[in-house]
Amino acid sequence: MSIGQRIRVSRRAAGLSLRDLEARIDNRVSAQAISKYERDESMPSSGVLIVLANALDVSVDYLASDSEIALEAVDFRRKRLTSKREEAQVEAKVLDLLERYLTVEEILCLPTVARDMPRDAPWPVLHDVAEAEQAALGLRGHWGLGLDPIPNLVELLEERGVKVLSMSLTNIDGLTARVRREDRSIASVIVVNRRDSGERQRFTVAHELGHMFLDVPQKLDDEKAAHRFAGAFLIPAETLRAEIGKHRKSIGWSELFDLKQIFGVSVQALTYRCKDLGIFANPLFRRLFNEFNRRGWRSPPYREPWAMKGEEPKRFERLCFRALAEGAISESRAAELLGHSVHELIQLMDEPPGMEAASASP
């Protein structure tokens, strides 16, 4: 990206209009001038570049970098209608985070891990969304997962070459994209909403994985196919039937929530899965969902009891600390990559998780 493109990406990531940025830099240059920078019609002076970097909370080195990456095939999973401005803001944040991720891989001379795809992927779903079941089983087999529940889905994906980013989103549950680098190599990324409960995050990640690994024709609903894939990937049919049986006319709350803890999904996802597999007939399915509605679990913020903690992606952070420990980057560079102050970075290195709160207690 050029300097102009980086200014535009950083401005959008900050959620600022051209006039907002003009005001934030105390009218050092006009909105029209910033627009010309972004279109690469003129070049900011070094003094203006420093002011813009400070206002946008990025480094001058970032704005002046000549590294080239681009998002391709962006697919948003929306909660409701989102604005083009919101989508642009999210894409800009994703580009910024991914560039930091790819930068630390380059510093450590690590190749960007290629997505571990089976030979026959993407799997065609030709006649019915239920065909996504075989795709989920095929991917589990290729990755050697067997039929056991997956304890940490995010760690699994990052080990298999899919970069996972956690961001605070408003009208978006998640997205998938490809990132093309200047050397033409491609990285796959899934973005998940940090504000969602852990079980919703896991289902979103599995759903987006379905979009990556399925080939669904226009005549079929690709969202339903990705849902079916997610259910089958997280809750294999054979394992679920071993836990709950083949046919049920009733089920209690205790059993449902025990299964929630086993599979790491919501009781609503479990209920849908049981319906898809014919374990629950329609009367039981409707009765349960009427109760979910009555209790408010199907409305924002979708909070069921026993909400799970989200699975935070940690590989990027680990790579930054490794680069720091090996002397490949300075403390200030590590802090910049991680989006922390140097003081916060030192605290992360020196204090066990949660100890800062304990030390502040009287």
Salt bridges, closest charged atoms under 4 A:
ASP20 OD2 - ARG85 NH2 3.95
GLU22 OE1 - ARG19 NH1 3.63
GLU38 OE2 - ARG11 NE 2.59
GLU41 OE2 - ARG39 NE 2.99
GLU72 OE1 - ARG178 NH2 3.85
GLU72 OE2 - ARG180 NE 2.73
ASP75 OD2 - HIS211 ND1 3.95
GLU87 OE2 - ARG78 NH2 2.63
ASP96 OD2 - ARG100 NH2 2.83
GLU99 OE1 - ARG6 NH1 2.70
GLU105 OE2 - LYS163 NZ 3.21
GLU105 OE2 - ARG315 NH1 2.77
GLU106 OE2 - ARG181 NH2 2.33
ASP116 OD1 - HIS142 NE2 2.80
ASP116 OD2 - ARG160 NH1 3.08
GLU133 OE2 - ARG228 NE 2.78
GLU133 OE2 - ARG273 NH1 2.36
GLU155 OE2 - ARG318 NH1 3.20
ASP173 OD1 - ARG200 NH2 3.91
ASP196 OD1 - LYS79 NZ 3.52
GLU199 OE2 - LYS260 NZ 2.88
GLU223 OE1 - HIS207 NE2 3.07
GLU223 OE2 - HIS211 NE2 2.90
GLU255 OE1 - ARG248 NH2 2.78
ASP276 OD2 - ARG228 NE 3.90
GLU291 OE2 - ARG294 NH2 2.66
GLU291 OE2 - ARG295 NE 2.79
GLU304 OE1 - LYS260 NZ 2.96
GLU311 OE2 - ARG202 NH1 2.70
GLU312 OE2 - ARG194 NE 3.56
GLU317 OE1 - LYS314 NZ 3.85
GLU326 OE2 - ARG322 NE 3.04
GLU336 OE2 - ARG333 NH1 3.08
GLU344 OE1 - HIS340 ND1 3.68
